[in-house]
Amino acid sequence: MPTNRNTFSFLARLPRRAASRAVHRGWTWAQRAGAVTAEHPGRLRFGAIGPGTRLAFPQGTVFGEPWIELGAHCIIGEQVTLTAGMMPDLDLGADTVLTLGDGVVLGRGSHVIADTTVTIGSDTYCGPYVYITSTNHSYDDPHEPVGKQWPRMEPVSIGPGCWIGTGAVILPGARLGRNVVVAAGAVVRGEVPDHAVVAGAPARVVRSWDAEKGWQPPLRTPAPVPIPEGVTPEQLLALGELDEARDAP
């Protein structure tokens, strides 16, 4: 009697499917249980952590947390590094070293390295893999390996309402104003005025806001139209279905 290969293949896949479901359920449980919040800080003891703030699991490297203050309703993605001081277990004094305002978003894999003061203003959003540091290697001595030379440290300040694109680097001494846009991959140092767009490595201002002329150079696309207040999800769904019906032949 010929063997039904399809039947045996199906039976062989059953244990793998069960194992896959179990792994996904276990990982979902770990993500929920391992997230850090004000109510469930785990091993981390931040100087402050506001209500609604959540550090996704798994966390990246985190140390010096007594000198780190996180505002309310911050979203910290997976594998984000937050450090205060050059290494763990240092006494950094009485003042906060790293401060995140309310509503700050740090995308997956980002790093915030605060060997001296780093401040990120409220409602600043960072894409994934952003690197913000107050420390840079020095290479003054040509005979000494760069990694063994004492680094230079300068405070970093990022104003409220900024958007920092994927892979951007914010160098020591950078001072970004309010509502600054940093293009993906830009390398920023020095001072950036309010309501500016910077791009490149090193970054330069490519667009800025003028109170009389508006954006200069002018924006190439029209501003998005916001959803009116009071519109419910059900109404939006009904509008979408109406558009589909109109487009149907």
C-alpha positions as CSV (number, residue, x, y, z in Angstrom):
1,M,0.0,0.0,0.0
2,P,1.6,3.4,-1.0
3,T,2.6,5.7,1.8
4,N,0.6,9.0,2.0
5,R,3.5,11.4,2.3
6,N,1.2,14.4,2.8
7,T,-0.3,12.8,5.9
8,F,3.1,12.0,7.4
9,S,4.4,15.5,6.6
10,F,1.4,17.1,8.3
11,L,1.9,14.9,11.4
12,A,5.6,15.8,11.5
13,R,4.8,19.5,11.4
14,L,2.5,19.3,14.4
15,P,5.2,19.3,17.2
16,R,7.0,22.2,15.5
17,R,3.8,24.2,15.3
18,A,3.1,23.6,19.0
19,A,6.6,24.5,19.9
20,S,6.4,27.7,17.8
21,R,3.1,28.7,19.5
22,A,4.6,28.0,22.9
23,V,7.7,30.1,22.2
24,H,5.6,33.1,21.0
25,R,3.4,32.9,24.0
26,G,6.4,32.7,26.3
27,W,8.1,35.6,24.6
28,T,4.9,37.7,24.8
29,W,4.7,36.9,28.6
30,A,8.4,37.9,29.0
31,Q,7.9,41.2,27.2
32,R,5.0,42.1,29.5
33,A,6.7,40.9,32.7
34,G,10.1,42.3,31.9
35,A,9.0,45.8,31.0
36,V,10.0,48.5,33.5
37,T,7.5,51.0,34.8
38,A,7.1,53.1,37.9
39,E,5.0,50.4,39.5
40,H,7.3,47.6,38.4
41,P,10.8,48.9,38.3
42,G,12.5,45.5,38.6
43,R,16.1,45.9,39.5
44,L,16.3,49.4,38.2
45,R,16.1,52.3,40.7
46,F,15.9,55.5,38.7
47,G,16.1,58.9,40.4
48,A,12.6,59.4,39.1
49,I,10.3,57.6,36.7
50,G,6.9,59.2,35.8
51,P,3.5,57.6,35.5
52,G,2.8,55.9,32.2
53,T,6.5,55.6,31.3
54,R,7.6,52.2,30.0
55,L,10.9,50.6,29.2
56,A,10.4,47.7,26.8
57,F,11.9,44.3,27.4
58,P,14.7,43.4,26.8
59,Q,16.4,46.6,28.0
60,G,19.8,47.6,26.8
61,T,22.7,48.6,29.1
62,V,21.4,50.7,32.0
63,F,23.5,52.0,34.8
64,G,23.8,55.1,37.0
65,E,20.0,55.0,37.3
66,P,20.0,57.0,40.6
67,W,21.2,60.0,38.5
68,I,18.7,59.4,35.7
69,E,15.2,61.0,35.7
70,L,12.5,59.9,33.3
71,G,9.4,62.0,32.9
72,A,5.8,60.8,32.5
73,H,4.5,58.8,29.5
74,C,7.9,58.2,28.0
75,I,8.3,55.2,25.6
76,I,11.7,53.5,25.7
77,G,12.1,50.9,23.0
78,E,13.8,47.5,23.2
79,Q,17.6,47.4,23.6
80,V,17.9,51.1,24.5
81,T,21.0,52.0,26.5
82,L,20.7,54.7,29.2
83,T,23.8,55.4,31.2
84,A,25.0,58.1,33.7
85,G,28.6,58.2,34.5
86,M,31.6,56.5,32.8
87,M,31.0,53.2,34.5
88,P,28.7,51.6,37.0
89,D,28.8,52.1,40.7
90,L,30.2,55.6,40.7
91,D,29.1,58.3,43.1
92,L,28.0,61.1,40.7
93,G,27.0,63.6,43.4
94,A,23.8,65.3,44.2
95,D,22.7,66.5,40.8
96,T,20.8,64.6,38.0
97,V,23.0,63.7,35.1
98,L,20.5,62.4,32.5
99,T,17.0,63.9,32.2
100,L,14.1,62.9,29.9
101,G,11.1,65.2,29.8
102,D,7.5,64.0,29.6
103,G,6.5,62.1,26.5
104,V,10.0,61.4,25.2
105,V,10.2,58.5,22.8
106,L,13.5,56.6,22.2
107,G,13.4,54.1,19.4
108,R,14.7,50.6,19.5
109,G,18.5,50.2,19.8
110,S,19.1,53.9,20.7
111,H,21.9,54.9,23.0
112,V,22.0,57.9,25.4
113,I,25.4,58.2,27.1
114,A,25.6,60.8,29.8
115,D,29.0,61.2,31.4
116,T,28.0,64.8,32.0
117,T,24.6,66.5,31.8
118,V,22.3,65.4,29.0
119,T,18.8,66.8,28.8
120,I,16.1,65.8,26.3
121,G,13.0,68.0,26.3
122,S,9.4,66.9,26.5
123,D,7.7,65.4,23.5
124,T,11.0,64.8,21.6
125,Y,10.8,61.7,19.4
126,C,13.8,59.7,18.4
127,G,13.7,57.0,15.7
128,P,15.6,53.7,16.1
129,Y,19.4,53.5,16.6
130,V,19.8,57.2,17.5
131,Y,23.1,57.9,19.4
132,I,23.2,60.8,21.9
133,T,26.5,61.2,23.8
134,S,28.2,63.8,26.0
135,T,31.6,62.2,25.6
136,N,34.0,61.9,22.7
137,H,37.4,60.3,22.4
138,S,40.4,62.6,22.2
139,Y,43.5,62.0,20.1
140,D,45.8,64.8,21.2
141,D,48.7,62.5,21.9
142,P,49.8,60.8,18.6
143,H,51.8,58.2,20.4
144,E,49.0,56.9,22.7
145,P,46.2,54.7,21.6
146,V,43.0,56.8,21.1
147,G,41.0,54.5,23.4
148,K,43.4,55.1,26.3
149,Q,43.4,58.9,26.1
150,W,41.2,60.9,28.5
151,P,37.9,61.7,26.7
152,R,36.4,65.2,26.3
153,M,32.9,65.8,27.8
154,E,30.4,68.6,27.1
155,P,26.8,68.9,28.1
156,V,24.1,68.1,25.6
157,S,20.7,69.9,25.4
158,I,17.8,68.9,23.2
159,G,14.8,71.2,23.3
160,P,11.2,70.1,23.5
161,G,9.2,68.9,20.5
162,C,12.2,67.7,18.4
163,W,12.2,64.8,15.9
164,I,15.5,62.9,15.5
165,G,15.6,60.5,12.6
166,T,16.9,57.0,12.4
167,G,20.6,56.6,12.9
168,A,21.3,60.2,13.8
169,V,24.3,61.1,16.1
170,I,24.1,63.9,18.6
171,L,27.7,64.8,19.6
172,P,29.0,66.4,22.9
173,G,28.2,70.1,23.2
174,A,25.2,70.0,20.9
175,R,22.4,72.4,21.8
176,L,19.2,71.9,19.8
177,G,16.4,74.4,20.1
178,R,12.6,73.7,20.1
179,N,10.9,71.7,17.4
180,V,14.2,70.9,15.5
181,V,14.1,68.1,12.9
182,V,17.3,66.1,12.5
183,A,17.4,64.0,9.3
184,A,18.2,60.3,9.4
185,G,21.9,59.7,9.6
186,A,22.8,63.3,10.4
187,V,25.8,64.0,12.7
188,V,25.0,67.1,14.9
189,R,27.3,69.3,16.8
190,G,27.1,72.9,18.0
191,E,24.0,75.0,18.3
192,V,20.8,74.5,16.2
193,P,18.1,77.2,16.4
194,D,14.5,76.7,17.0
195,H,12.3,75.4,14.2
196,A,15.2,74.3,11.9
197,V,15.8,71.2,9.8
198,V,19.3,69.9,9.8
199,A,20.8,67.1,7.6
200,G,24.2,65.8,6.6
201,A,27.5,64.8,8.3
202,P,28.4,67.2,9.7
203,A,24.8,68.5,9.9
204,R,23.9,71.9,8.5
205,V,20.6,73.8,8.5
206,V,18.7,73.0,5.2
207,R,15.4,74.6,6.1
208,S,14.2,77.1,8.7
209,W,11.0,78.9,9.8
210,D,10.6,82.6,9.3
211,A,7.7,84.3,11.1
212,E,6.8,86.4,7.9
213,K,7.8,84.1,5.1
214,G,7.1,80.7,6.6
215,W,9.4,77.8,5.9
216,Q,12.4,78.7,3.8
217,P,12.9,77.1,1.4
218,P,9.2,76.4,1.1
219,L,7.8,73.0,1.8
220,R,7.3,70.8,-1.3
221,T,4.3,69.0,0.0
222,P,1.1,70.4,1.5
223,A,0.6,70.0,5.3
224,P,-1.4,67.0,6.3
225,V,-5.0,67.7,7.2
226,P,-5.7,66.6,10.9
227,I,-8.7,64.6,11.8
228,P,-11.4,66.9,13.2
229,E,-12.0,66.6,16.9
230,G,-14.9,64.4,17.9
231,V,-14.6,62.0,15.0
232,T,-14.8,58.4,16.2
233,P,-13.0,55.3,14.8
234,E,-16.3,54.0,13.6
235,Q,-17.0,57.1,11.6
236,L,-13.5,56.9,10.0
237,L,-14.1,53.3,9.1
238,A,-17.5,54.2,7.5
239,L,-15.8,57.0,5.5
240,G,-13.2,54.5,4.3
241,E,-15.9,52.1,3.2
242,L,-17.7,54.9,1.4
243,D,-14.6,55.8,-0.6
244,E,-14.1,52.1,-1.5
245,A,-17.7,52.0,-2.7
246,R,-17.2,55.1,-4.9
247,D,-14.1,53.6,-6.4
248,A,-15.7,50.3,-7.2
249,P,-16.8,49.8,-10.9
